[in-house]
Amino acid sequence: MSELAGRGWIVVEPPKPMDEESVVARHNGEAIKAGFLTEKVKDTKSEIHNRYRSGSFDLDVKVDFDLGRGQVKVERAEGYDS
């Protein structure tokens, strides 16, 4: 996740059917695993946006069903050194 941190919103692919349940997306073929859910930012029929803590990172996962697009944003969580 460190290579995605600080890059803003990044378009991602959905998990593969054989991925573990913790995999929420894929970027350049690599699995992105979520830690524990910290906040449900938005949950409507057209969009979901959840925030997870995964190690020393905050992971935002957004799915826009109208556009058929998923995005993630990774930031270093407060209280962790760079």
CORMO-V459791 format. One record per pair of residues at least 6 apart in sequence whose C-alpha atoms are under 7 Angstrom apart, sorted by the first residue. I is the first residue (numbers start at 1). GAP is how many residues later the second one is. D is the distance in whole Angstrom. If there is no record, write none. Layout:
[[I/GAP/D] [I/GAP/D]]
This chain:
[[4/70/6] [5/69/5] [5/70/5] [5/71/7] [6/68/6] [6/69/6] [8/65/5] [9/62/6] [9/63/6] [9/64/5] [10/61/5] [10/62/5] [10/63/6] [11/59/6] [11/60/4] [11/61/7] [12/13/6] [12/14/6] [12/15/5] [12/58/6] [12/59/5] [12/60/7] [13/12/6] [13/13/5] [13/14/6] [13/57/7] [14/11/5] [14/12/6] [15/8/6] [15/9/6] [15/10/5] [15/11/6] [22/11/5] [22/12/6] [23/8/6] [23/9/5] [23/10/4] [23/11/6] [24/8/6] [24/9/6] [24/10/6] [25/6/6] [25/7/5] [26/6/6] [34/18/6] [34/20/6] [35/17/6] [35/18/5] [35/19/4] [36/16/5] [36/17/5] [36/18/7] [37/14/6] [37/15/4] [37/16/7] [38/13/6] [38/14/5] [38/15/7] [39/11/6] [39/12/5] [39/13/7] [40/9/6] [40/10/5] [40/11/6] [41/8/5] [41/9/5] [41/10/7] [42/6/5] [42/7/5] [42/8/7] [43/6/6] [46/18/6] [46/19/5] [46/20/6] [47/16/6] [47/17/5] [47/18/6] [48/14/6] [48/15/5] [48/16/7] [49/11/7] [49/12/6] [49/13/4] [49/14/7] [50/10/6] [50/11/5] [50/12/7] [51/7/7] [51/8/6] [51/9/4] [51/10/6] [52/6/6] [52/7/5] [52/8/6] [53/6/6] [56/20/6] [56/21/6] [56/24/6] [57/17/7] [57/18/6] [57/19/4] [57/20/5] [58/16/6] [58/17/5] [58/18/6] [58/19/5] [59/13/7] [59/14/6] [59/15/5] [59/16/7] [60/12/5] [60/13/5] [60/14/6] [61/10/6] [61/11/5] [61/12/7] [62/8/6] [62/9/5] [62/10/6] [63/6/6] [63/7/4] [63/8/6] [64/6/6]]
